[in-house]
Amino acid sequence: MQLDKIKGKELEQLFEVILSLDSMEDCYLFFDDLCTVNEMKSMAQRLEVARMLRDKQTYSQIEEETGASTATISRVKRCLNYGNGGYMAALERLDDKKRA
C-alpha cells in the first residue's frame, strides 16, 4: 500500500478527523480549509472516473463527461484492477446509501 510509506500519527489523525465528521456541512467546512479547490476537484473527478469505469463506460465517454485526461483514467483503472479495493468499497457504500 502506498500510504504505508507515510503512515504515522499525522496521517492517522487526519483519518480520525475525517471519520468523525457528522454531516455534509462538516465535510464542506473541513475540506474547504484543508484542500485547495483544484485538489478537491481532482479527488472528486477520480472518484467519478472510478464509478464510470466500474459501470463499463468507455475512456472517451469518461473523458468527455468528466474532463479527465486519459492518464488519469488509466491510473484510476489500474487502482481498480490492481489496487487495494478502496474505490470499490467506497462506491459500494455510496450505492448502499442511495438505495436506503
Backbone torsions as a table, in degrees:
resi	resn	phi	psi	omega
1	MET	NA	133.1	-177.6
2	GLN	-62.0	-37.3	-176.9
3	LEU	-70.2	-14.8	176.2
4	ASP	-59.1	-28.2	-179.3
5	LYS	-66.8	-26.6	-178.0
6	ILE	-118.4	11.9	-178.8
7	LYS	-59.3	136.7	179.2
8	GLY	172.4	-173.9	-174.0
9	LYS	-63.8	-34.5	-179.3
10	GLU	-67.5	-43.9	179.2
11	LEU	-67.6	-41.3	178.2
12	GLU	-64.3	-37.1	175.5
13	GLN	-61.6	-43.2	178.2
14	LEU	-59.7	-48.3	-179.3
15	PHE	-64.1	-38.3	177.8
16	GLU	-61.6	-42.8	179.0
17	VAL	-63.5	-45.4	180.0
18	ILE	-60.9	-42.9	179.3
19	LEU	-65.9	-22.5	-178.0
20	SER	-87.1	-10.2	-178.7
21	LEU	-66.2	130.8	-171.8
22	ASP	-99.3	-17.4	-173.9
23	SER	-146.7	166.8	175.7
24	MET	-60.9	-39.7	178.7
25	GLU	-61.8	-42.4	176.5
26	ASP	-58.3	-41.8	179.3
27	CYS	-63.4	-46.7	179.2
28	TYR	-58.3	-45.3	-178.2
29	LEU	-64.5	-47.3	-177.2
30	PHE	-65.7	-51.2	-176.2
31	PHE	-70.2	-26.4	175.1
32	ASP	-64.6	-37.2	176.9
33	ASP	-76.9	-35.8	-172.3
34	LEU	-79.4	-42.0	-169.7
35	CYS	-118.8	158.0	171.1
36	THR	-77.8	163.5	177.1
37	VAL	-58.8	-42.0	-179.2
38	ASN	-65.8	-37.1	176.7
39	GLU	-63.4	-42.5	179.5
40	MET	-66.3	-41.9	178.4
41	LYS	-62.1	-39.8	-179.9
42	SER	-65.1	-44.6	179.9
43	MET	-65.4	-43.8	179.3
44	ALA	-63.6	-39.7	179.0
45	GLN	-63.3	-43.9	-179.8
46	ARG	-63.6	-38.2	177.4
47	LEU	-64.7	-41.6	177.8
48	GLU	-65.7	-39.7	175.9
49	VAL	-59.9	-43.6	178.9
50	ALA	-61.0	-43.1	179.0
51	ARG	-61.7	-44.3	-177.8
52	MET	-68.4	-38.9	176.2
53	LEU	-63.5	-43.9	177.8
54	ARG	-58.1	-36.6	-179.2
55	ASP	-86.2	13.8	173.6
56	LYS	66.5	29.3	174.3
57	GLN	-73.8	152.7	179.2
58	THR	-82.1	161.4	177.2
59	TYR	-55.9	-43.5	-177.1
60	SER	-66.4	-37.6	176.5
61	GLN	-64.0	-44.1	-178.6
62	ILE	-65.6	-45.0	179.5
63	GLU	-59.8	-44.5	-178.5
64	GLU	-66.6	-43.9	-175.4
65	GLU	-76.8	-36.2	-174.0
66	THR	-104.4	-21.0	-174.1
67	GLY	79.7	6.1	179.9
68	ALA	-70.0	144.6	176.2
69	SER	-74.9	161.4	176.8
70	THR	-64.2	-29.1	176.9
71	ALA	-64.7	-43.0	177.9
72	THR	-64.9	-44.2	179.8
73	ILE	-61.2	-43.9	179.0
74	SER	-63.0	-40.7	179.6
75	ARG	-64.6	-44.0	178.7
76	VAL	-64.2	-40.9	178.9
77	LYS	-62.0	-40.9	177.9
78	ARG	-61.2	-41.0	177.5
79	CYS	-65.6	-39.5	177.7
80	LEU	-63.4	-40.7	-175.5
81	ASN	-83.0	-35.3	-171.6
82	TYR	-127.8	5.4	-176.4
83	GLY	-84.1	-156.1	-175.4
84	ASN	-94.8	2.6	179.8
85	GLY	85.7	9.0	-178.1
86	GLY	-63.8	-44.7	178.2
87	TYR	-60.3	-48.4	-176.7
88	MET	-63.2	-42.3	178.9
89	ALA	-61.8	-44.1	-179.8
90	ALA	-65.0	-43.1	179.7
91	LEU	-66.4	-37.7	177.2
92	GLU	-64.2	-41.5	177.5
93	ARG	-64.1	-40.2	178.1
94	LEU	-63.7	-43.6	177.1
95	ASP	-61.4	-43.5	178.9
96	ASP	-60.5	-42.1	-179.6
97	LYS	-65.2	-39.7	179.0
98	LYS	-66.3	-34.6	179.8
99	ARG	-74.6	-25.5	-175.7
100	ALA	-76.2	NA	NA
